[in-house]
Amino acid sequence: MSNCADVVIIGAGIIGCSAAYNLAKKGQKVIVLEASDNIGNGGSTRNGGGVRQSGRDPRELPLVMYGIKNLWPNLKEELGVDVEYYQQGNLRLGKTEEHIKILQGLTDRAVKCGLDVRMISGEEAREICPYLSEVVTGASWCPTDGHANPLLATLGFYKRARELGAWFITGEEVIEIQKIKGKARKVITKNNVYEGEKIIVAAGFESRRILNTVGIDVPMTHVLLETLVTEAVEPLFYQMLGTAAADFYGHQSTHGSFVFGLNSGFEPFAKPGRPVSSSLAASAACRGIMSYFPILSDVKIVRTWAGWMDSCADHVPVISKVDEVPGLIAACGFSGHGFGIAPTVGLLLSELAMEEELTLSLSAFRYDRFKAK
């Protein structure tokens, strides 16, 4: 295969893999470049697996609502991989008056956007999940939310994209994008040069550096995302879980293990490059988990891991053509919210790249929304 394609995608996380799948399905020649040696090596496979509408910025709601209605229910058949998608609701838990105020505010904003979500009492929450402790005084409840397996979903898009002809190259770190006659055309790596009619930058936090090479800046910082997994236990509950205090989020998997994510705040102490999880973060998360779910107190942790998350200045992603650089598309700054909207974003990126009519408006996700008016 030559180094030329209709679309070159930089980054093989779930966003890049979903875009590659949607483009390959439409007959486009696609090359995906990944700096690491592994597919989904960033936050795509290191998160709590939430496919949630509740608790989101209103700008993101149309993307996730579309995906939950039209895409997630069919992914198992479409990709030929069981992504372990469960749609058994989302409980966001509160213990204090301040927690309830936070949840009420999130709920009110979501209801205005047409989402079926409501506040419930601690007693009602325990009717949904009997294993909750008495410390829970209230919760928000969204019955159409759910969760899926991040690793299986990411690799499912990857596998199907490859079957349809997309070419993935790992260990290929991008140095810069080059323009020809004012248009983004070449992707320069340490080892090769690739050319595409369109270039999609979906490389997580590294997207900022790559976009800088053509004079575009998206204000992002990197946040350490940590995850812990327990031993497998008998099925207890399959709701997606979160808290107003954001001390953990997660779910029980098909395998029986619980997967919990957390943001430790240890970024200043993390080693450059490969992130390493912290025993301090895991211990803190476990104390929170046990206060909400005493039944899990004796369940053993099997492993922990960490990954970098690309946090945008307003915590909402950039999904946009770049006016100053024709042919360039940015898809970054997902701020830990990218997994649940990835199927929709992949579809929209394929439509952007092929200059088709968009299924949903992306005006709220423009790259230049941070500029002074």
N, C-alpha and C positions, 0 to 999 in steps of 0.2 A: 504493500500500500504506500502511496506517495504521501508526502508531508503536507498536502493541500486538501482542504475540505470545504464544504459549504459553511460549516460552523466549527470553530475551535472553542472548546469549553475549558476554562482554567479552574480546576478544582473538582475532585471526585467524591465530595460529600453527597448527602442525599439530594441537595438542590441540583448539583451538577449531574448526578446520575438520573434524576427525574427529568431534567431538561434533555439529556442525551436520549433517554427512552422515547420521549414525545417527539423529538426531531427525527430519530431513526424510524419511528413508526410512520412518519409522513414521507419517508423516502430520502431524507437528507443524509449526506455524507458527513459524519461527525467524528472529530478527534477530541478526546478528553485527556488533559494533561494533569497529573497529580504529582506534587513534589515529594510526598512520602512514598514508602514502599507498599502502603496498604490503602485499599479503598475505604473511605469513610473514617479516616484516621483522626478526625477532629471531634467536634461536638456531635456529629451525626449519629455516632454509635455510642456516645457517652452521655446519655440523658435519660430522664425518667419515662420517656415514651408517651407523653401526653398528647392525645388528639382531642384538644379541648377548645371550646369557644369561650367559656366563662373565664373571667379574669384577664381578658385581652384588651388591648387598646382598641377602641371602636374602629379605627382605620383597618385593622387586621380582620375584623369579624366577617366581612363579605368573603374573604379568601377561605377561611376555615369553614364557614357555614356551607359554602359551595362544595368544598371537598368532602365534608361529612355527608352531605346529601347525595352527591353524584360520583365520588371517586373512591373513598376509603372502603365502602361496602363491597366493591368489585375487585379490589386489588389482588386478592388471593387467586382468583380465576385469571385476571388479566396478566399478572406477572408469573404465574405458575409457581408461586412460593407462598406458603402460609405465613403471613406477616403477623399473625396472632392478634388480629384486631378484635377488640371487645368494645361494645357500645352499651355499657351498663351504668353510665352516669358519672358525675364528678362531684365530690364533696370537698368544699373548701371550708376548713374548720376554724372556729374561733373560740377563745377561752375568756376573753376580757371584753369590757365595753368598747375599748379602742379597736379590738379586732372586729367586733360586730359593725362598727362604723365603717371600717375599711371595706368589709364585705358588702355592706349595704350600698356604698358608693359604687363599687364595681358592678353590682347587680342592677342598680338603677340605670347606669350608662348602657349596659347590655340590653336591658328591656326596651330602651328607646330605639335600639337598632333591630328590634324584632326577635330577639333571642328568647327562647323558653327557659328562663332561669328565675329562681325565687329564693327568698330567705326562708329558712326553716329553723325551728327550735332545736335545742339539744336532744329533746325526747324524740322528735321526728327524725333527726339524724341517726339516732340509735335504732329506730325502727328499720331504717334502710341498711345500716351496718351495726349489728348488735354488739360488735367487739369494741366499739368506742367507749372510752372511759367517761366518767361523770364530769370531768373537767371541761368537756365541750358544752358550751352554753348556747351555741348557735352555729349555723353553717349556711353557705349558699349551695343550692342544689340545681344542677343542670342535667336532666335525664338523658339528653342526646350526646353528651360528651363520652369520651372513652380513652382507650390507650392501645398501643401496638408495640411490637418488638423493634427497636431502632436498628439493630444489626441486621435482622432479617429483611426489614423494609428497604434499607439502603442497598444491601446486596441483591435484593429482588429486582430493584430498578436497574442495577448494574448488569445483572445476568441477562435480563430481557433486552436491554439496550445492546449488549454484545451479540446476542442471538439475531438481532435485527441489523447488525453490521457496524455498530459504533466501535471505534478503535480506542481503547484505553491504554495509556502509557504511564506507568508509575515510575517513581524515582526521577522525574523530569521537572526540575525546579525552574520556574519562569523568572527570567531576569528582567525583561521589559517587553512592552508592546511598541511596535514601530508603525508609523503611518507611511502610506504611499499616496502622494497627491492629496494629502489632507484626510485620508480615510484610514481607519484602523485596518491593518492588513496582515502584519507579521507578528508572530509571537516568538521571541528569542529565549531559548533556554540555555543552560550551561553546555548542552551537548548538540543542540539542533536548532533549526529554524523551521517554523510551521506557518502556513498561510491559510487564511480563511476569509470568506466573503463577510462573515460576521464573527465577532469574538465576544464570548460571554465570560465575564470575570465573576466566578463564584467560589473564591478561594478562602472564605472565612476572613479572619483578621488580616491575612496576607494580601487580601484584595486592596487594602489601602495603599500598600507599597507599590503594587502592580499598577493601580490606577494613577498613582503619582507620576509614573514614567511618561504619561501623556498629559500631565498637567491637571488631572482631576483628583480632588480630595473628598473623601467621605469621612466625616468625623467619627472615628471608632476607637475603642480601646479594647484590650483583651482582658477577659474575666476568666478565672479558673473555675471550671465546672467539674465537680466531683460526684462520683456515683459509688454506691455500695450495693452488694448483692448478698442475700442470705442463702442459707441452705434451703432445700426444698421441703415444704411442709404440706399437709393436706389442704385442699382448697378451702379458703376462708371467705374471701370476698373479692370481687373483681371490679369494684368502682375505682376510678382514678381519684387520687387523694392529693390534697394540697392544704396549706394553712395560710391564714391571714398574716401570720408572722413570717412566712416564707422560710421556716426553719427546715423544711424538707418537702418533697413531693414524690409520688411514686405509685406503684401498683403491685399486685401479685401477678406473676407470669403464668403461662400455660404449664410450664415446667414445675411450678409450685414455689419457686423462689420469689422473694420480694425484691424489687428493684427500686431504690430510693436515690434521688438526686438532691444535691445541695450546692449552694454557693458559699465557699468557706471564707472568702475575703483574704486569702493568703497569697494573692498575686505578687506582692512585693518580695515575698520570700521564696517564690518558685524559681526553679532553675530555668535559665533561658533555653528555648528549644523545647525539648520533650518535657511535658508537665508530669509531676509526680504527686500522687494523692498523699494526704496527711492523716496520721492516726488521730491527731487532735480534732480534725474536722469530722471524721467518722464518729468519734466519741460524742461530740456535741450533737450531731444529728441523731444518734441513737438515744440520747437522753430525751430529746424532743419526741421521737417516735414512741418511746415507751410511755411517755406521759399521756399520749393520745390512745395508744393501743397496748395496754399492759399484757395482753396475750402474747405479744411478740418478745417479751423481755428475755426469754431463755433461748430464742432462736439465734443460731450462730451466724456470724458474718463469714462468708466464704472468700470474698475478695473485694478490693476497692480499686478504682482507677480514676484518672483525671484527663481532662482535655481543655483546650482553649476555646472560649466562646467569643464571637465578635459582637461586642456590645455597641450599638449605635448611639449617638448623642441623645436622641429622643426615644430610644428603645423600640424603634419601629424600623423595619428593613428598608433598604434601597432596592427597588426592582424597576429598572428604568433604562431607556435609551439615553445616550449621552449626546446632546445636541452639538457640542463643540467638536466631537470626534465621531463622525458618521461611521457606522458599522460596529460601534462599541456598545455593549450592554452590560450594566452593572447589576449584580444580584448578591448583596452582602449586607452585613449589619443586622443579622436576624435576631440577635440579642437573646438567644435561648428559646425563641419562639418558632424556629424554623421547621422543626420536625413535623408538627401537625399540619402545617400549610404546604409542605413540600410537594405533594401531588398536584395541587392547584398551581403553585408557582412554576413547576416544571412545564405544565400546559401553557401558562401565560408566556414563559420565556420562549417556548417554541413559536408561539404566535408573534411575539416581538421580532424574533430572528427572521421569520418568514414573511413579515410585514402583512400579516393577516388581521382581520377584525378581532379585537380582544374580547374574550368571554366576559371579563370583568374589567372595570376601570382601574388603572394603575396611577392615577393622578396624585393620590396621597403618598406615593412611594418614590416620587421623583428625586433624583440625586442632588438637584440644586435647591431643594427646599430650605437649606440652611443658609443660603446667601442673604445678605441684607437686601431688603426691598427698596 
